[in-house]
C-alpha cells in the first residue's frame, strides 16, 4: 500500500464470516474470526469448501470490519477459496492490522505471496499429487516465508506422503518454518499417517481438523 490510507469503500466478495475455534495450524484450539472469500482457480479433488467457489456477496471493507469487531477476538484468518485472487485483500489486511488484529492467511501456494505484509502469518497449502493440482505449486513462494509461517501438506495416500517428505527435505523446510501434515478427511486414517511419520522420524507436526472432530462437516464452525 506504500503507506497510503486504504480506501474503506473498496469491496471484496465474501462467502462467509464466522467465529469459531481455529481448527488447524499451530493456533488450533484458539478462538478465531474467519473471513472466507469467494472464488478459487484450483479444483482439488478432496476440497471441503466447494461452496466458496461461487457463493458470496460484495462487502465494503468497512462493513467487513464492522462484522468482525463484535466478536471481540484479535485473531483473524482470511481464507477461501483462494483469498489472493481478490486484489483488495491487501487493503483488508492493512485495515485489520491497523485495528490491532493478528492476521493469518491460508493460500494455496500457487499465487505469489511476495506482496503480503511480513507480519501476516502465512499458511502455505502446497498441493500433493492426489489433489490433482500439484503442478500449480509455485515453490518460489517458500523464499518469502519466515519462522512464524507454516507449510501444510494435505496427504491422501502414501504417494502423497513420499512426495511431501521429498519436498520437506529438498527445501529444508523443518529448519525454516513449521511443517504440517494433515490427512484427507475420511480417506486416510490419522493413525496411518502418524505411523509413517514416526517410522521415518520425520520432524513434522501431524494435524487433524479439530473443527471436524467437534462439529463434523457443518459450515460456519
C-alpha positions in Angstrom: 0.0 0.0 0.0 3.1 2.2 0.1 1.9 4.0 3.3 -1.3 5.2 1.7 -4.5 5.1 3.7 -6.7 2.2 2.4 -10.0 3.1 0.7 -12.5 1.7 3.2 -15.2 1.8 0.4 -13.3 -0.9 -1.6 -15.1 -4.2 -1.8 -14.4 -7.9 -1.6 -16.7 -10.8 -2.5 -17.2 -12.6 0.8 -18.5 -16.1 1.2 -19.0 -16.1 4.9 -17.7 -14.5 8.2 -17.9 -16.6 11.3 -16.4 -17.0 14.8 -15.2 -20.4 15.9 -12.2 -22.3 17.2 -9.2 -22.4 14.9 -9.3 -26.0 13.6 -5.8 -26.2 12.0 -2.3 -24.8 12.2 -0.2 -24.3 15.4 -3.1 -22.0 16.5 -5.5 -24.9 16.6 -8.0 -24.6 19.5 -7.8 -20.8 19.8 -10.9 -18.6 19.2 -10.7 -17.0 15.8 -12.8 -15.0 13.4 -12.8 -16.4 9.9 -13.3 -14.3 6.7 -13.8 -16.7 3.8 -13.5 -15.1 0.4 -15.2 -16.3 -2.7 -13.5 -17.8 -5.8 -10.8 -20.3 -6.4 -8.8 -21.1 -9.5 -7.9 -24.7 -8.3 -10.2 -27.7 -8.2 -8.6 -30.0 -5.6 -10.2 -33.5 -5.6 -10.7 -33.5 -1.8 -11.9 -29.9 -1.5 -14.2 -29.4 1.5 -15.3 -25.9 0.7 -16.5 -26.0 -2.9 -19.4 -23.7 -1.9 -16.8 -20.9 -1.7 -16.1 -21.2 -5.5 -19.2 -19.1 -6.4 -21.3 -18.2 -3.4 -20.9 -14.8 -1.8 -21.8 -11.2 -1.7 -19.8 -8.0 -2.2 -19.0 -6.2 1.0 -17.2 -2.9 1.7 -14.0 -3.3 3.7 -15.5 -1.0 6.3 -18.5 -3.3 6.6 -16.3 -6.4 6.9 -14.5 -4.8 9.9 -17.9 -3.9 11.4 -18.9 -7.6 11.3 -15.6 -8.8 12.8 -15.5 -6.3 15.7 -18.4 -7.6 17.8 -16.7 -11.0 18.2 -14.1 -9.3 20.4 -11.4 -11.6 19.1 -8.0 -10.4 18.0 -7.1 -13.4 15.9 -8.5 -13.3 12.3 -7.9 -15.8 9.5 -8.6 -14.9 5.9 -9.2 -18.0 3.8 -11.2 -19.2 0.8 -11.4 -20.3 -1.8 -8.2 -18.6 -2.7 -8.1 -15.2 -1.0 -5.2 -13.8 -3.1 -7.4 -13.8 -6.2 -9.0 -10.6 -5.0 -6.5 -7.7 -5.0 -8.4 -5.7 -2.4 -7.5 -8.4 0.2 -4.2 -6.5 0.8 -6.2 -3.4 1.8 -8.3 -5.5 4.2 -5.2 -6.9 5.8 -3.8 -3.5 6.3 -7.0 -2.3 7.9 -7.2 -5.3 10.2 -3.6 -4.9 11.3 -4.1 -1.1 11.9 -7.0 -2.2 14.2 -4.8 -4.4 16.3 -5.8 -7.7 14.8 -3.3 -10.6 14.3 -3.9 -11.7 10.8 -3.5 -15.2 9.3 -4.0 -16.1 5.7 -4.3 -19.5 4.2 -3.3 -19.7 0.5 -2.8 -22.5 -2.0 0.8 -21.7 -2.8 0.1 -21.3 -6.5 -0.1 -17.4 -6.3 2.7 -15.2 -5.2 2.8 -14.2 -1.5 5.5 -11.6 -2.1 3.2 -8.7 -1.6 1.9 -9.9 1.8 3.0 -7.9 4.8 5.7 -9.8 6.6 3.7 -9.5 9.9 0.9 -11.6 8.4 1.1 -15.3 9.4 1.1 -17.2 6.1 -0.1 -20.8 5.9 1.0 -22.2 2.5 -1.1 -25.2 1.5 1.2 -27.0 -1.0 -0.8 -29.3 -3.2 0.1 -33.0 -3.2 -0.3 -35.3 -6.3 -3.7 -36.7 -5.2 -5.2 -33.2 -5.2 -4.8 -33.1 -9.0 -3.3 -29.7 -8.7 0.4 -30.3 -7.7 1.6 -28.9 -11.0 0.3 -25.5 -9.9 2.6 -25.1 -6.9 4.9 -22.1 -7.0 7.9 -23.1 -4.9 9.4 -19.6 -5.2 6.8 -18.7 -2.5 9.0 -20.5 0.0 11.5 -17.7 -0.3 9.1 -15.3 1.3 8.3 -17.4 4.4 9.7 -16.7 7.9 9.9 -18.7 11.1 6.3 -17.6 12.1 4.8 -19.0 8.9 3.6 -22.6 8.2 3.6 -25.0 5.3 0.7 -27.5 5.1 0.5 -30.7 3.1 -2.8 -32.5 2.8 -2.0 -36.2 2.5 -4.3 -38.6 0.7 -2.1 -41.7 0.3 1.4 -43.0 0.7 2.4 -41.4 -2.7 1.4 -38.0 -1.3 3.4 -38.7 1.9 6.5 -39.6 0.0 6.1 -36.6 -2.3 5.7 -34.2 0.7 8.6 -35.8 2.5 10.8 -35.2 -0.5 9.7 -31.5 -0.7 10.4 -31.0 3.0 13.9 -32.4 2.6 14.7 -30.7 -0.7 13.8 -27.2 0.7 14.9 -27.9 4.3 11.5 -26.8 5.4 11.6 -28.0 9.0 14.6 -25.8 9.6 12.8 -22.7 8.3 9.0 -23.0 9.2 6.5 -25.2 10.9 5.5 -28.1 8.7 2.0 -29.6 9.0 1.0 -33.0 7.6 -2.8 -33.3 7.5 -4.7 -36.5 6.4 -7.5 -36.1 3.9 -10.7 -36.3 6.0 -12.3 -39.7 5.9 -9.8 -41.0 3.3 -6.5 -41.5 5.1 -6.8 -42.6 8.8 -4.8 -40.2 11.0 -3.3 -43.2 12.7 -1.8 -44.4 9.4 -0.2 -41.0 8.8 1.1 -41.0 12.3 2.7 -44.4 11.8 4.5 -43.1 8.7 5.8 -40.0 10.4 7.0 -42.0 13.5 8.6 -44.7 11.3 10.6 -42.1 9.4 11.4 -39.9 12.4 10.1 -37.0 10.4 10.1 -33.7 12.4 6.7 -32.5 11.2 3.5 -31.8 13.1 0.6 -34.2 12.5 -2.6 -32.1 12.2 -6.2 -33.2 12.2 -9.0 -30.8 11.5 -10.2 -30.1 15.0 -13.4 -28.4 13.9 -14.5 -31.6 12.1 -13.7 -33.7 15.2 -16.0 -31.4 17.1 -18.8 -30.5 14.6 -18.4 -32.8 11.7 -18.8 -31.1 8.3 -21.1 -28.3 9.4 -20.5 -25.0 7.7 -19.7 -21.8 9.7 -17.8 -23.5 12.5 
